[in-house]
Amino acid sequence: MIDTINVREAIETENGRYAALVREKLKKSNTYLINLMGSPGAGKSSVLLYLASLLKDRIRIGVMEADVDSDVDARLMENAGLLALQLHTGGACHMDAKMTLEGLEHLPLESLDLVVLENVGNLVCPAEFDVGANKKVTILSVPEGDDKPLKYPLMFQVTDCLLVNKMDAAPIFDFDLTRLRENVKPLHPGLPVYPVSARTGAELEAVATYLLHEMERT
Amino acid sequence: MIDTINVREAIETENGRYAALVREKLKKSNTYLINLMGSPGAGKSSVLLYLASLLKDRIRIGVMEADVDSDVDARLMENAGLLALQLHTGGACHMDAKMTLEGLEHLPLESLDLVVLENVGNLVCPAEFDVGANKKVTILSVPEGDDKPLKYPLMFQVTDCLLVNKMDAAPIFDFDLTRLRENVKPLHPGLPVYPVSARTGAELEAVATYLLHEMERT
């Protein structure tokens, strides 16, 4: 255990240097980077596609799809008319800042207002790595349960915004939004929480407005 | 990236030595160990509770609950009358063989036929670590989607048995069991796949019978 943790710290220090380079690069091209995180199947791709459909006439969007393997998500994004880049983490369970910088170098940043990095589906590892993004957005889905902040606290501590997806399925799952908020509160008071549905589009216009507002503030 | 992978290999070699110690220990006490894996919220605890209720009059069961933090799951197991031990991975996204051995040392193995290790909710990291278990069981849940084998192939390659949970929710999700089987097949021909529901209990009697049969064969 101790060895593992020390190794992680060493990587993080190097990671911090690369995160600074990512921020510098984004500032130069005036591009906003969102680090989108969540469990496998939480609906990261579906929410992203819906948000992109709301935003694409207002801002220019690029997508980086990080996966352990496959190009399923990048093809999905391209089929929806988005500029998409597939990144493979080579077995790693998260993106780090160096990989993010390499990805950004393959995108025409000067002509993009927003890049969304869809991280590897995972509630643990991505929380530990600053990739240099302007905003961390985490998606939790209703079927995962309202107890997840108790079991994966770091993710809820580090994120800047929480979307609770698949709200349309809430009636058939034992999921209580109030209980979720209570579980989140001690970890991260004031965290914006949006109950949404990528299927019905519920509340995603509000999320799009929030993100545009945050981009303007930067 | 290359550094990270080399570190992982070094850990794995040490891990292999501990996995052998785990196997030796289990053999001595004639205890069977299941490594239960899956995403956060796939239903690992719920399925385990249901299986335990089916098996508890036939075999003596102990549970090790691995979490990054919290003792939510161990309390859940204890409330159901199971002998449960909470393990904290100290931030790590998976259990390794050394941590498993330490956990087993805190259980009265001589009086247990079966120990189930509920791994950290994660489709990536736990797949990479042999904890010395007799059987790897992975739970994928319907809301996660039938494309997950494409995106997290290693888990489906290494597991010995796949349970597809929340089948009762299939009608409201775009989930096709045939498509899932097609996605699994090239990765792991012949993998036993059980569509189940921890809510209705569907097919879990068949899973219990399968596991008892596998235990007898050992």
Interface residues (C-beta under 8 A of the other chain):
Chain A: M1 D3 T4 I5 V7 R8 I11 S39 P40 G41 D67 V68 D69 S70 V72 D73 T89 G90 G91 A92 C93 K98 M99 V120 G121 N122 L123 V124 C125 E128 S141 P143 E144 G145 D147 K148 L150 K151 Y152 P153 L154 K166 A169 I172 F173
Chain B: M1 D3 T4 I5 V7 R8 I11 S39 P40 G41 D67 V68 D69 S70 V72 D73 T89 G90 G91 A92 C93 K98 M99 V120 G121 N122 L123 V124 C125 E128 S141 P143 E144 G145 D147 K148 L150 K151 Y152 P153 L154 K166 A169 I172 F173
